Each structure stands twice: as structure tokens, then as C-alpha cells.
Amino acid sequence: MLLFFLTAAASALFAGLACGQTQFSVSPDNKTMLIDDAPEMEVVAFGKTVVVRGRTKGVLAIGGDVVVEGRVEEDVATVGGSIVQKADGYIGGDVIAFGGVYKPESLQPLRQEGKETVMFGMFEEELRDIAQNPAGLLSPSLSLAFVAQRILSVLFWFVVSLGLTTLAPGAISRAVARFHLSTTRIFLVGTATLFVIFVVVGALFNVLPDYLSVSLGLMAFVLVVLAYVFGRVALQVSVGKMIQKHLLGEGNRSETLAILLGVVVWTLLLSIPYVWTLALLALFAAGSGLVLTARSTPSWGRS
């Protein structure tokens, strides 16, 4: 399954070379790709519906549907779209639909025995919009829904931060102190850790059996998410305390107010077009670095 995505992405880079040797076309409105005969080609389409009328090796549609009327020898996958298999259509590999559904017209569709069907039918429109307009992800438009989401985000992270600082005040305080004493080192350690995790997990995905690969991927995902939550809470408290120190008097300072100020600042940073990507990477890196240095000796924080 993973090999299909990797080979499909690589083949997209050489699609131009394959055009002269295969038979496929694009509709005048540029919204549909018609595959007549491409038996050795991994078809990758962005924001288009792919209709397989003849033969092809595999299909990946991002932001569009896949309609199989002919024969697909290997996997068929969509992100933000559905997969329709006609009565005479054949799929020889796995069927994977994220943000869509698999809809065979026959009660017993022509499939190779033992292949998997994976469906995640939520957020179809959202995934389709992102695939068709990826720039909108980096630069979201200001709307009532956008503002409401940010208000809910402030409330959510305020509750999470308040709860975590109440349950583990020592851990958060030490993390804030380490961050102030060795900011650069924490970011470097966290960035290197994220890089190693992605490289190692990606390499093992191609070596280990599927069930071990999935387990390993879930473990890495959970660890990264927990590090992100811890790092975000620590940085929110840190920023809130700095704001209090420079802008408020001694009598107006409190832990709760510091948390609220930090949550608002980081939510605003994560709402600025294009800037939010750097802020998000900074939170992941800081969280990973703070977790790895949690048991460091006192010499770690010395300049």
C-alpha cells in the first residue's frame, strides 16, 4: 500500500515523459482525466476526476473522484474523493478512500482476492477544497467561521493549559526555565529528533510487515502529539509570563492571566497566513526538545 503512494508520487514527476507513450486526455474544462491505455503508468491527478476507460497500473486522485470502467492492475486511492467501480471495471490492488467512499455498482465487484478496502468518509469537501486550492491552506480567508474556530481554539487550549499546569506544575515550571536558559539548543534537539523520527519510521515502513508498520506509525504519531501538547503549554506559559513582566505591574500578575495571554498570542500566530507554518514547526520542535531534555543535568542550561 505504501509502495503505491511512493511510486505514484514519483511517477507524477515523469508524467510529461509518459504522455507520448500512453493514451490519455484531459477534458476541455480541465476537470476530468480520461485514461484509455496506460498499462505501465501510475496515474496521479490533482483536483481532477480520473475516468479509467482502458488499462492502467494504478491511480491516485487528490481532490477528485476515480471512476473505474476498465482495468486497474494495482491500487486505487483518493484523498478528498470517492471511488466508483463500474460493473465491468476491475481493480487488482487495494482500494483506499480518505474523505470519500468506495461505491461498486456490482454486488460482487471484480477484485483480486485478499486485497483491502480502506475508507475514511469524513471531511470530503474540506479535503477536496484543500487539494484543489492548496494555497488556501497557507493563506486562509478571514470569515465568521474562521474567527469562531479561533475563539474555540483559545478556549480549548486555555482549559488544556490550565489543567496541565494544575496537575503538573513542577514539570511545566522546569520546562519554562529550561526554555529560557537554552532556547537554541532545545530547538536544535527538537528539530533533529523530528527529522530522525520521520526518516527512521519512513524507512522501516518499507521493511517491516504492514501490521508492525502501522503500530510503529501510531506510536510515533502519539509521541509527537504528546510532545506538541507539552511544548505548546510550556511556550504559552513562557510567553504569558514575559508579557506580564514587561507590560503589567507586580500586583496584576497571576498564573491564570499568564496562561490566557500566552494562549491568545500563540493562537494569533497560528492564524497569520504563511506565518502559521513556521509557528507550528516551532511548537513541534520545542515540544520534542523539552521532552528530551526533561531529565537533563543542570549543566545543560548553562550558557
N, C-alpha and C positions, 0 to 999 in steps of 0.2 A: 504493500500500500504506500509506504513512504517512498520507495524507489520510484513509484509512478509520479509522485509530485516533483521529485528531484529531476527526473528525466524530462518531465513535461516542461518544467521551468527552463531547463537548459535548451530544450528544442525550440522554445519561443525565440531565443536569441538568433537561431539559424532559420527562422521561418522564411525569410526572404530567399535563402538559397534553395529551399524546398519548393518554392512556388512554381518553378519551371518544370519540375519533375512530377507534380501531382496535379489533380484536378479538383479545384475548389474555387468558390467565388463568394463575393460579398454583395448583398442586396444594395440597390441604389440608395436607400436611406441609411446604409452603414450600420444596421441594427441586427442583421442576420447573416451568418456564415453558412454556406451550403457546401457540404463535403460530398463529392461524387466518387472520387477514387484516390485515396491517400493511404495505402496499406502499410507503409513504413513510417508514418508520421504521427507524432504526439501533438494533437491539436490543442492549442491554448488560445482562449478568446477572452478579452476583457470588455465587459459591457455589451456583449453580443449574445444572441441566441444561436446555438450551433445545431444545425439540422444535418444529421448523418444519413445521406440517401444511398451511399455506396459502402465502401470499406474504409476503415482507418484503424490505427493501432490503439490509440487511447484519446480521451477527451477530458479537458479541464476548462470549465467555463466559470469565470469570475464576474458576477454581476449579470448573469444571463442564464437562460434555460438550456437544456440539452434534449433534443428530440432524436431518438434512435429509430430510424426507419430501415436502415441497412444492417451493417455488421461492424461491431467494435470488438477487437480481439482481446483488449486488456481492460483497464479500469475506466470508469466514467465517473467524474466528480464535478460538483458545482459548489460555489460559495455565493450565497445570496440568490439562488435559483433552484428550479426543480428539474427532475429528470423524468422524461416521458419515454417509455418504451412501447413502440407500436407492436401490433400483433405479430408482424413478420420480422421485427427487429431482434438482433442477437447481441448480447453482452457477455464477453468471455471472462471478465475480471470482476472486481468489487464495484459496488455502487455506493457512492458517498455523496450525501447532500447535506451541507451545512447551511441553515437558513432556508430550507426548502423541503420538498417531499419527493419520493420516488413513486411514480404512477404508471405501472404497467397496464396496458389495455387488455392483455390476456390474463386469464386466471392462472395459467401455467406459462409464464414468460420464458422465452428461450434464453437460458442462463447456463453457464458451466457449473456443474455440481460442486458444492463445497465452498463457493465464493460468498463473501459477506455483503450485507446491506447495512449501511450506517446512515441514520437520519437524525438531524437536529433541526426541528422545524420552527425555531423561534427567530425573530428579528430578520425575517426575509427582506422586508422593504428597506430596513436600515442597512443591512449588508449590501443589498443591491445598489442603494444610493452611494455608499462609500466606494464600491467598486467602479461605478460609472463616473463618480466625481471625487477622486481621491484627494484633490486639493481642498475640498470642503472639510476633510478631517483635520488638516493642519490649520485651516482658517475658518472655523465655524461662524455662521452668521448669527448676529445678535437678534434674538427673538424672545417672546414671552416664555416659551418652553425652555430656552437656554438659561434665562435668568432663574426660572423656577428650579431647574436642575442644580444650579449653583447654590441656591438657598438651601435646598435639601442636602447638598454635599456639606455645606457649613454645619448644619445641624448634626448630620451623621458623624463627621469627624470630630466635632466638639464632644459628643457623647462618648465616642470611642477613646479619645484622648483623655477625657476626664476620668473614665473608668479605668484606663490603663495606669494613669498616674496615681490613682487611688489604690489600686491593687498592688502595684509595684513601684512605689515612689523612689526607692533606692536605686533600682535599675535605670529608671529614666533620668534621675539626677546625675548618676555616674556617666550615662551616655551623653548628656548635655555637656558635662565637664570635659569628657574626652574629645568631644567635637570641637569645643573652643580651644583646647590645647594643641590639637593635631589635626586640623581640618584637612590639610592637603593629603596627609598620609591616609586618613580614613577614606577619602575619595579615591585615592590610587588603589588601595587594597580592595575596596568595594568594586571598582571598575574591573580590576584584574580578575576578581572572583566571578563576576558575571560572565566575563569572556570565557573563562575556563569552563564554567558550568555549561554554557551553550555549546562550546566546541566539543567537550567530552561527551555530553548527552547526545549531541547530533552524531558523533562518530559511533557511539555504542548502539544507536538506533539501527545502524546498517549491519551490525554484527550480531546482536542478541536476538533471540526469538521475540515474536510480537508481544507475548504476554509480559515478558521481562522488560521490553522496551516501554510499554505503556506504564508499567509500575514505576520504572525509573523516571519517566517523564512526569508522572503525577507527583512523585516525591520531590523532584527538583522544583516543580511549579509551586508546591505548598511551601517549601523552604524559602523561595524567592518572595512569595506573597507575605509570609510572616515577617521576613526581614524588611519588606517595604512598609508594613504597618508599624513596626517598631521604629524604623528610621523616620517615618513621617511624623509620628507622635513626638519623638525626641527633637526633631528640627522645628516643629511647631512651637513647642515649649521654649526652645532656644531663641527663636525669632521673637516670640511674645515677650520674653524677659528682656531682650535687648531694646525693644520698643518702649517698654515700661521704664527702663533705666535711663533712656535718653529723653523721653518726652513727658513722663509723669513724675510727680513728686513721691517722696517716700510714703506719704500717707495714702496714696491712691493705688499702691501696688498690691496685687493678690495673685495667687496661683491660678485661680479660675479666669481672671481677666487676661492673664498672660496666655493661657491656652486659647481663649477666644480670639485674641489678637493674632496669634500665630496661625490659627485655622483660617481666618479671613485672608491673611496675607498669602498663604500658600494656595488657597482656592483661587484668588485673583491671578496669581502667577500661572496656575494651571488652566486659566481661562483665556489668556492672551494668545492670539493666533501665532503659530510657529514657535513662540517662546515656550509654550507648554511642553513641547517635546524635550527641550533641554532641562526644564524643571522636573519632568517625570524621570528622566535618566539620572538626574542628581539625587532624587529621592531613593531610587533603587540602589544607586552606588553607595550613598550614605548609609542606608539601612544595612546593606551587606557588610560594609566596613565596620559599623558599630557592633554588629553581632559577632564578627570575627575577633574584634579587639575587646570583647566584654571581659575576658579573663587575662588581659594583658598585665604585665608587671608595671609598677609606677614609672619605670624608665621610659615607657612608650610615649607618655605625654610630654616628656622633656624636649625642649627645642634644641 
